[in-house]
């Protein structure tokens, strides 16, 4: 199972599950990181921390440790994500 911190810039996927406990999990969900949502890694600091992602039409920066709590589906699920964005007239890359 991939986690968000394992994706490289330009790669995308669909959030499968959000881990963490208590305040961390609640904060991630409040920021829109919910199961079924498409996410794409935009860029990463040279050290790999933090990670900038594109989600729900906005940019969000996460610490690598927080991104490791988010399980991602890739492959066919990511293709479906791209098709949905294209259908809505959104940006695909």
HELIX and SHEET records of a PDB file:
HELIX    1   1 UNK A    4  UNK A    6  5                                   3    
HELIX    2   2 UNK A   22  UNK A   30  1                                   9    
HELIX    3   3 UNK A   64  UNK A   67  1                                   4    
HELIX    4   4 UNK A   76  UNK A   87  1                                  12    
SHEET    1   A 6 UNK A   2  UNK A   3  0                                        
SHEET    2   A 6 UNK A  70  UNK A  73 -1                                        
SHEET    3   A 6 UNK A  12  UNK A  18 -1                                        
SHEET    4   A 6 UNK A  38  UNK A  44 -1                                        
SHEET    5   A 6 UNK A  51  UNK A  55 -1                                        
SHEET    6   A 6 UNK A  58  UNK A  62 -1                                        
END                                                                             
